Amino acid sequence: MLKFFKYNYIPQLIVIVLLIAVLWIPVFITQSYDAPYEYPTTPMYNMLLSIMGNSNLAMTILVMLLFGSCVFVFNSMMTVDNLVSRYSSIFSFVMVLCMCCVPIHNEYYPFLIAMPFMVMAQQTIFLIYNIEKPERYLMNTGIFIAIGSMFYIPAILMIIWVLVALLIHGIREMRIYLIPIVGIIAPYFFMIALVYIFGDYFDVINDYSSAFASLSLTKLDITTMEKVVLLTVSLLTLVSIITIWSRNANNLISTRKRKRITMTLFGISIVMLFAQHPVMSNGMFFMMAAIFISMALCNVKRTKLVDTLMVIMMLAVIANQYLPLFGIML
């Protein structure tokens, strides 16, 4: 299987598209399209839902298309940044499995809508190392994070990662650190101005105040199966990080810095995992796990053992998505 993801690029894309379709079919079967969304939302999410005619079916289709597009775009970014091998879709494959390992991942729309903006923020930070004047890019990073947080509130925590990433890049000018913060404030200021002119100002402010107030650590209230999934993904990520770090000396300085920045974002994603209920819906942790696992797979030598584990993991993820259709809840 690893050899397959190193060659024959077009067949790789077909396999990944089919895998996404297989893993999302249960969502269309079990989704109650007339029921209101049951998890915490923001006014921006509610506005998008109203644009889609308050149809959960339309939202499901939109989010699935966003997810599929983001998987392939992120894979291209990973190859450009030398984090995975070129002409390989291994990251896309691993990301699909990690992001669909439990049914709730496919149904938690706020994170999936925010994910493209979070991915763009990450890629922008990676570009800074090769740019003499990063001010404009840092402003864009703040804007991406702000827009993402308008759908998925914990995304605002990425600003901490941006500031740490600037330290890793060796930037010492204080004004540079203020630019992404201004970038975050600007979209919210613009939104508040529009709401003040055209909408109910105080209701939106109260909604967002409540949403930001909900950014407190929650208990790990998950099912037995979700605990098994979380433990498995955590162990695979830990092994992958150890494997990647042992080969760190052989990389270019730019690649090593990107790995450190990615590791910092992984730390932020652990906090985000507990930042909003329900716990397993905070997919940033699983997206970061996919990055490390795919990076480690690119350097594997014992392919037969890894191929077996990947097949088992794929079948387990598919089974976990389809078991609820038969009334089996673990």
N, C-alpha and C positions, 0 to 999 in steps of 0.2 A: 504493500500500500504506500509506503514511503517513496518507493521508486516511481510509483504512478504520479505522485504529487511533485515530482521533480522534472517530469517530461509531459508531453501531450497536453498543452495548456487548454485547448478548447474542450477536450473531454473532461478535464478537471472542472471547468465552469459548469458543464452540463450536470455532472454528478452533484455539485454543491447546490445548484438550483433545484434539482430533484429532491435532495435531502431537506432543503428548506420547505419545499412543498409538503413532503411527508410529515415533517414535524409540526407544521401549522394546520394540517387538516383537522386534528381534534379541536382546535380553537373554533373553527367554523361550525363544527358539529355541536359542541357543548355551549357555545356562547348564547346567552339570552339577549337578543338584539333589541328588545323593548325595555329591558331593565336599565336603570341608571348605573353609571360606573360606581363601584362600591368602595374604591380606595381613595385616599386623599388626592385632591386635585387643586389646581390653581385657577384663578380667573382666566388666564391665557389659555389653559387647556379647555376650559368650559366654552370659551369663545370659539376655539377651533371646532369643538364638538357641535356648536350651533351652526357654524359654517357648513359642516358636513350633514346638516339636517337632523342633528341629534340621533343619527343612525350609528349604532355600534357596529353594524356590518360594514358600513363605509369606513369607519375608523379602523376596523380590523384589516381591511384591504390596504388602506393607506399606510398603516404601521408596518405591515408585512413587506410592502414595497420599499419603505424607508429602511427597514432592517436589511433586506437583501442588497440594496444599493450600498449601504454603509459597509457591509461585510467586504464587498469587492474593492471599494475605495480605500478602506483601511488596509487591506492586503497590499495594494499598490504603494501606499505610504510606507508600510513596513519594509518593502523591498527597496524603495528609494533610500531609506534611512539605514540600509545595510543591517537591519535587525533580523531579517530572514533571507533565505536564498532567493535570488532572482528567478523569474519564470516558474515560480512555485505558488500554489494556492493552499499550501498546508495551513497557513494562518486562517484563511477563510473557513476551511473544514473544521479546525479546532474551535474557532469562535462560534460557529453555528452550534456545535455540540455543547459548548460551555454555556452559551446564552439560551439554549433550549433544554437544559438538563432537568428542569422542573416545569410543570404546566404553567405556573404563575408568571414565568418570564415572558411567555408569549402574550399574556393578557395585561401586563402592567404597562399601559401605553405611555404614561408620562415620561418614564426613563427612555423608552425606545424612540419617542419623538425628540427628546433632548440629545440622544446619542450622536447624531451627525454633528451637532454643534460642539459637543465635547471632544469628538474625534478631530475636528478642525482646530480646536484650541491646542490639542496635543501636538499636531503636526506643525502648527505655527511656532510653538516653542522649540521644536526640533530644528527649525530653519534658522533660528537666531544665531547659532554658532558660526554660520558661514556669512553673516551679514554685518557690515560695519556699523550701520545706523539702524538699530532694531525698533526705533520708536513707533513707526507706523504699524509694524507687525504686532507689537505688544498691545497697542490700542485695539487691534482686531481680536487679539486673544481675550481681552476683557469683554469685548462686545459678544463674542461667541459664548463665553461663560454666562454672561447675563441673560442672553436669549435662551440658552439651555435651562437656566434656573427658573425661567418664566413658565416652564412646563414641568420641571423636576427640581424642586427646591434644593435638595442636597448638592446639586451641581455647583452651587455657590462656593462650596468648600474647595473647589479647584483653584481658587485664587491663592490659597496657602501654598499649593503645589507650584504655582507660577512664580511666586516670590522665592521659594527655595530653589527652583530651577535657575533663576537668575544668579543666585549665589554660586551654584554649581558651574555656571558658565563663566564665573569670575567677574561679573559686572559689579562695579563699586559706586557708580553714580546714583545718588539718592533719587534724583528726578526720574530715572528709568523705572524705579520701583513704584512710583506714583502713577505712571501711565496706565498699566492694566487696571488699577483701581478706578481711575477716571473712566476707563473703558467700560467697566461694570456699571458705574453710576449713570453714564449717559443714556443707555436704553431705558432704564427705569425712570429717569427724569423725563424723557420724551413720552413714555407711556403715561405717566402721571399727568403731564400737561394735556395730552389728548383726552384722557378720562375727565379731567377737570372741565374741558371745553365741551365735550360731547356726551359724557356719561355721568354715572353716579360716583362721584369722587370718593366719598367717605366709605361706601360699601366696599370698593376695591381696595382701599387702604386697609380697612379692617380685615379683609380676606387675606391679604398678603402679610399683614402683621401676625395673624393667627398661623399662617403657613410657616413663616420664619420662626415663630415661637415654638413650633413643633419639632424644630431641629435639636432634639435632645436624644440621648442614647436610649434605645429600647431594649427590652429583654429578648433573649433568643427563644422566642415562642414559636417553634417550628415542629413539624411532624417528624416521625421517626425516619421516613424516607428522605426528607429534606436534610436531616442531620447526617445521614449516610452520604448524601450527595455533597454536602458542604465539607465534610471530613475528607472525602475522596479528592475533591478538587483542591483542597488546601494541601494535602500530602503531595499530589502531583505538582502543584506549584512550588512547594518547598524543594522537592527534588530537582525541579527544573532550574530554580534559582541557584542552587548549589552547583549544578552542572555548568550553567552559564558563567558563573563567577570564577570557576576553576579555569576557564579559558579566556578570562578577561585580559590577560597580559598580551595575548596575540592580536588584539584589536587595535585599530586606529584610535587616536585620542578622541576624535569626534564620536566614534561609536561607543567608546567607554563612557563618555559623558552622557550620551543618550540612554545608555543602560542605567546609569545612576539616576537620571531624571525619571525614567520609567519606574525604577524601584521606589522612588519617592512618591510617585503617583499611586503605586500599589499600596503604600502605607496609608495614603489618604483614602483609598477605596475601602480599606478595612474599617476606617471610621465611618464612612458613608454606608457601609453594610448595616450599621446599627443606628443610622441617623433618622430613619423614618419607617413607620409601620406600613406594610408587612416587611419583615426583615429580608426574606428571600427575593423580594421584588427589586431590591437595589442592585441592579445588574452591573454596576461599575466594577465590583470585585471580580465577577466572572469574566468580564471583558479583559481585565488586567491579567487574570489567570491564563486566558487564552494566549495572550502575548508571550508570557514566559514559557508556557508549554510548547508553543510552536517554535520559539527560538531554540529551545533545547532539542526538539525533534530534528532540526536542520543539521545537527552535528552527531546524530546517533549512528553508531556503527553496527550494533546488533539489531538489524532490521527485522528479523523474524519474530523476536520476542515483542518488539514494539508494535509490529503489524498486528499481532494477536491481541495485544492490549487495546489497540485502536478499534479493532473490530468489536471486541467485547464492550468497549465504551459506547460505540455507536449503537449497538443493539440494546444496551441498557437504557440509553437516552430515549430511543424510540419506544421501548416497552413502557418507560415511565410516563411518556406522553399519552399512550393509548390505554393504560390500565384503568384510568377513571372512566373511560367509555363503557367498561364492563362492570362498573360499580365497585372497583377495587381501589380503596383509598388506604395507603400505607402511612 
